[in-house]
Amino acid sequence: MMFCLRKFFRGLIPLILGAAVVASAHGQGLRSAAPQGQRATTPVDGIAAVVNKDVITVKEVENQVAKIESELRAQRIAPPAREKLERQALETLITEKVIEQEAKQMGIEIRDRDIDEAIASVARRNNATVAQVQAQIRAMGLNWNEYRQSMAQQLLFDRMRIALAEQTIRVTDSEVDAFLKEQAARKASGLEPPPPPPPKPVPRPKPQPAPPLVLQLSQIFLSVPENAGPEKVTEVRKRIDDVRARLRKGESFEDLAIQFSEGPEAVRGGELGVRPASGWPELFVQNARSLQPGQISRVFQSPAGFHILKVIRRAGGQAPKPPPPPPPPEPRRAELPDGPVMVDQTKASHILIKTSPAMSDDAARQRLENARSRIVQGGESFADVARVVSEDASAPQGGELGWVNPGETVPSFEEAMNKLSPGEISEPIKSPFGWHIILVEERRTQDMADQARRNYARQMLFERRAGAHFDAWLQQMRNQAYIDNRLFRQ
């Protein structure tokens, strides 16, 4: 099975952890890089910083600060000192500029139609129309263009993470075996609490269609370093439990976020923004879905660290359920699959043409249309054409991907594949990796319990490394970049 399509990073982050958890975790490595010099006199040329050949203006910094201050005022939070806001605003703009430059070097670009497709995908997953999603965003007093910009940035970050992870992170079979043995040993020793009995089914009325759930969230986040030992994890857990205790006593969530949170959003009182539920990491949705505006979640753990969430606003979705009883002190982890796991599999092959500055979308699509004509009209075999034309690592095997499980490929690829009948070849379709044509050979239903356990283990190991890897890469790119900070001289 080729790594170019596998979504080992999805479920993390998108994390996945999506974007919020990872963005918070990655902020840790960058905070130490924030300029620590004295505030210089405003540069006469209006340039706050130079990043390689690109310029960040004082006006951009002021706009970023104004945006943060506006968000804090809307939440009735006293903003921190002006200099701290300026430092954080400039640091954010420098990091974004570095990522944009590296994305350009890698040929990663977000177009308007990519944003349109992402928003349409959000609407489909919520059984809604784009107009309904747009109405929900505006009902929360948010600007639609800013939402699109946020979506574009999230798409760019996601594609960068996927590209980097696919290039470098590998989880070996021996590591998967060791993980499963460790989990089995913990369960046998009694260290892992048994799962709670399933609740008795309660007859429910047929649910009525509801607009998609949209959440505006804030968080307090404390990171746990990769490969941290039990003592370090316990120490971080105690710190965030102390913060949660202060929240119970009535202290301001925003003030404590500014004081203690380690995410880049801390300067805004922990405010993460607004997204449809499908745009937040699953862990966030699980812990925030039942909360009313103003309510605060329990402490929960992700591969990046420990989190506390606060629901600022919500719209759409079903009415929130009453809050659950207090959770146990330690957060529960997802269980390894137990018992039969019946999965509908598809045996598929594909031909991939990657896009780049030298290969436009139109040119890539045309190459695939020509390849498809050679197969459908010219009578050549799919495998023979794939060996010559495809730019995927599966090309020597005639483009074979083997048996594909649900969720193992990116959504655009899986959606197109699922529409095909055995023996049918798709029209060219676009994914984050380029343009594809897909051949579905056959389908079957298989008990994948053992493979599901191994996939679970592989994903957990991958998630542990992915955040630290992206953080290290981003810090390396910053170190290699020419950064002339004229606003805060050393």
N, C-alpha and C positions, 0 to 999 in steps of 0.2 A: 504494500500500500504506500503510495507516494506521499511524502511530507508536504509537497507543494499545495495540496488541497486540504490536508487534515486540519481540523479545528482544535488542536490540542490547546490552543490559547483561549478558545472560547469557553465560556462557563466560568472564566476567571473574571475575566474582564471582559464581557461582553464575554472577569474577569472573571470568567473570570472572574477574576474579578474585573467588569467593565471598566469603566474608565474611572469612576470616582475613587474606588479603593486604590487602584494602581497609581492614579495621579497623586493621591495623598501620600502613598508610600514613597513614590519617586521624589516627592518634594523634599524628603529628608536629606538626601545626598546633596541637594542644591542649596539648602538653607545655609550650610556652612560656607558656601561659596559667595554668599551675599556680600556686597561691598561693605567694608567696615570703616572706611575713611570718613573724614569730616565732610559735611555738606558744603560743596563749593558754591561760589557766586554763580548765579545763572549764566551759562555760557552766552556770549554776545551773539554767536552764530545760531543759537537755538538748538544745538545738537547736544543731547544728553549722553549718548554713547554711540560708539561705532563698533559694529560686530562684523568682522571681516570687511567686506566692501559695502555693507548695508548700514544705514543710519537710523537711529532711534531719536526722535526729536523730543525736546522738552514738552511740546504740546501733546505728544502721545502719552508721556508720563502723566501730565496734568489730567488728561482725559481718563486715564486708568485710575488715577487717584479719585477723580470726581465720581467715577462709576462705583468704586468701593464705598466712598462716603455716602452716596445715594442709597446703596443697598443697606448700609448700617443704619441710616436714618429711617428707612422704611421699617426696619425691625426695632426701632427705638433703642439702638445701641450707641453708646458713646464711643466715637472713633478714637483709636490710639493717637499718639503724637504724630503731627504732620510728617516729620522726618521718617518715622517708621513706615508710614504709608508710602512715601516716595521710594524708600528703599525696596519695599516689597513690590511696588508697581514696576520699577525699573528691572528688578530681578526677573519678574514674570515675563516682561517684554524681551529681555535678553535671551531667556530660555526658549521662548516661542520662536525668536528669530533664528537661533541655532538649529532648532528642529526643522523649521521651514527650509533652511539652506541645505541641510542634510537630506531632506525629503526630495528636494530638487535634484541633488546629485544622484540619488537612487532612482530617479524617474518616477517618483510617487507624486501624483497630482490629484487634487479633489476638484471636480468640475460641478457646475450647477446641477447637471443631470444626476450626478452621484448623490448629491444632497436630496434631490427630488425622490430618487429611488429609496434612499434610507428612510425618509419620512413616510413614503408610501408603505414601506415594509413595516414600520412602526404601526401605521394605521391598520394594516391587514392583521397583524398579530393581536390587535385589540378589537377585531371585528368592527372597525369603524372606517369612516372615510377621512381623507386628508382634511376636508373642510371641518369635520368634527374635531380632529386633533387641533387644528388651528383655532377653533372657537374655544377649546379648553385652555390653550395657552393664553389667549387674550383675556379669557375670563379671570385669569389670575393676575391680570394687570401687566403682562409681560409683552415685550416687543417681538413681533414675529421675525423680523430681520435679524435681531440679535439671537433668536433661537436657531435660525438657520446657520448663522456664523458659529454658534456653539456646536451645532451638529457637524459642520465642516471640520472644525478643529478636532472633534472627537474621532471622526473618520480618519483624519490624517494621523493622529496618534495611534489608532488601532492598526492601520496599515503598516506603520513604522514598526510597531511591536511585533506584528505577525512576521514581517520580512526579516527582522533581526533574529527572532526566536527560531524561525525555520532554518536560518543559516548556521546557527551555532549550538542551540540547545538540543541535546539528545539524551534520552533516558534509556539505558540499556536493559535487556531482559534480566540480567543478574541483579540490577538495582530494583526492578519490579519484584523479583523473587524475594529479595531481602525485606522489602517493605511489607509484602504479604505475610511473611514469616513473623515479622515484628508485630503486626496487627493481630495475628492468630495467637501469639504468645501473650500479648496484653489481655486479650479476651479470655484466654484460658486461666490467667493469673487472677482474674477478677478486677484488674485495674480499669477495664472498660465496663461501665454500667450497662446492664441489659436494657434493650429497647423497651419503651413503655408498651403496654398492651394496646392494640388498636381500639379506638373508640367505637362504641356501638353505633351502627347506622341509624340516623334519625331521618324519618321521611321529611323531605323538604318540598315546598311548592316549586313549580317550574320557574326558574329564574327569568326575569324579564331582561331584554337587551339593555345594556347600560353603556354610556360613553366611556372611552378609555380612561383609566385611572392616571392622573397626573399628580406628581408629588414634588414639592419644594422642600429640600432637606438641608439640615446643618449637621455637622458631626464634630465630635472630639475624638481625635485619633492619636494613639501612642504606638509607635512602630516596634516590632520585634525583629532583630537582625536575623538574617538567614543563618541556619545552623546554630542558633542560640541554644544553650543548655537549659535544663529545667530551672536552675536558679535564676537565670536572666528572665525567663518567661514568668516565673513567679513574682519577680521584682516588678516587672512592667504591669502585671495583673493587679498587684497591690496598689500601684500608683493610680491606675484608672478606677479601681474600686473606691479609693479615697475621693477621687473627683466625683464619682456617682453619688457617694454619701453626701457630699456638699450640695449636689443638685437636689437631693431629697430634702435638705434643710432649707431650700428656697433660694440658693444663690443663683445668680444669672448664668444661664447656659453660655451666652455670648461672651461674658467676661471671662468665664473659665476656659472657653475655647481659645480666646486671645492669649490667656496666660499659660495654658498647658498643652494645647493641641500642637502636634508636630506636622500637620499637613499644610500645604501652601495656602489653603483657604483660611487658616487661623486668623490672619489679620482682618478678615471680614466677619469675625465672630463665628467661624466655622461654616459659613453659608456655602453650599455646594452648587446651588442652582436648581433649576426645574427641568424635569424630563417626564415623559410617559413612564409608567412602571416598567415597561419592557426595556427602557434605556438605562435603568439602574441595575447594578449587580443583584443577583438573586438573593444574596444574603441581606442586602439592604431592604429589598421588598418584603422578605419574610419578617423582618424585625420592625418594619414601619407600616405595613398594610393596615393593621388594626388600630393604629394610633390616630387620635383626633389632633387637629392643629393645636400646637402648644405642648403636646405630650412628648415624653422622652422615653426612649427604648431602654431595655436592659443592656448590660455590657455583653458584647459578642465578639468572637474572634474570627479573623480571616487569615489567609496565608501571610498577609502583610503585617498584622498586628491586632490590636484591640480597638473597638469602636463603640461610641455611644451616639445615637441619632436623635435628632429632634425634628418633628414635622412642623414646618412653618405654615404651609398651606397645602391643600389638596383639592382636587376637583375631579368629577367623573367617578367611574367605578361603582361598585356596590357600596352601600352604606357601611362604614367601619363597624366591625363587631366589637362587643364589649372587651376591654382589656383582659388578657389571660391572667391566671393566678401568677404570683411571683415565681420566676424561674429558679432552678437550682443555682448555687454559686458558680459552678463551672459551665461554660457553654457546651452544648452537645455538638459533636461532630457528625457529619454524614456517615451513615453506616455503609459498610461494604455490602454489595448485593448478596442476598441470601435466597437460595432456592432457584427454581427455573426462571430464566429470563428469555422469553420468546421475542424474537426480533425479526422483522421483515427486512431482508437483505436484497440488495441489487448488485448483480455482477455487471460491471461497466468498464468501458474503455473511453479514452478521450484523446483529443489532439489539442495542444495548447500553443498559442502564439502570444508571446509576451509583448507588452507595449513599452516604449522607451522614447527618448527624444528623437531617435532615428526611426522609430516604428510607431506611427500614429494609430489611433483607433480605427480609422477608416481603412488604412492599409492592412492592419491585422485582420479585420473582418473580411476584406476582399481575399486575402490569402486563404482564409478558412472556407469561404464560399467556393473558391477554386478547388480546394482539397475535397470538399463535400461533393462537388460535381464529378470529380474523378472517381469517387466511390459509387455514388447513386446512379450516375448516367454512364460513366466510363467502365464500370464493372470491376475496378480495382478493389482489392481487399482493404478493409479499414486498417488492419495491422500493417500492411505494406506502406500505405500512405503515412501512417503515424511514424514509422521508423525514419522516413525521409523528412517529413515536414515538422513534426512536433518538437517543441523546445522544452518539454517536460522531461524529468529524469526517467519517466516510464517509456520514453520513445523506443529504447532498445527492445522492450518487451511488447512492442506493437501498441503502446498506449494503455495496456491493461492496468486497471486499478484493483482488480480482484473483487472480493465481496465487500460492498460498502454498507456500513450500518447507518441508521438515521442519526443525523447530527454530526457526522464525521467530515462533512464537506461544508464549505461556506454556503449561506442560504441561497444565493442566486444559482449556484451549481446544483444544489439538491433540489430546488424547486423545478428547474428545467428537467433534471433527470427523472423526477417522479411523474412528470407528464408523459413520458415516453412509454410505448409498448415494447416488449421484447422484439429485437431486430430492427427497431426504429432508430434513426440518426437525427439528432436535433439540428435546428438552425444555429448559426453562431450565437453564443451568449457570452456576456461579459461578467467577470468576477474581479476581485481585487488583484488577481494574479495575471490577468490578461483576457484573451478571448479563447473560447473553447467550442468544439463540437463534441457531442457525447453520443456514444453507442451503448444502448442497454441490451445486454445479451440474454439474461434470464433473471428470474426472481425466485426467492424461496423464503420460508419461515424456519428459523433455526433457534435452538436453545443455546444462548450465548452467555450462560451464567459465568463460566470460567473466564471467557474473554471480557465480560463486563467487569469482573473483579480486577482483571489485569489493566483494563482501560482506566478504571477508577484509580488504581495505584499509580499508573503512568501520569494521569492528569494531576494528581496531588503532588507528585515529585516535580513535574514540570512547573506547576504554579509556584512552588517554593523557590524555584530558581529564576523564573521569568522576571519578577519584579526587580530583584537585585541585579540581574543582567542588564535590564534596560536602564536602571539607575546608573550602573557603572559605565555603560556605553555613553549615556548622556553627559556624565561628568567628564569622560574622556574627550568628547567632542568640544565641550566648553574649554577644557584645558588646552586643546590644540587650536582653538579659535583665537583670532586676534580680537581682543575686547578692550577698547579704550573707553573707560568709564569717566566721563567728564563731569558728571554731576556729584559723584562722591569720590574725591581723590584719595588715594592711599596716603 
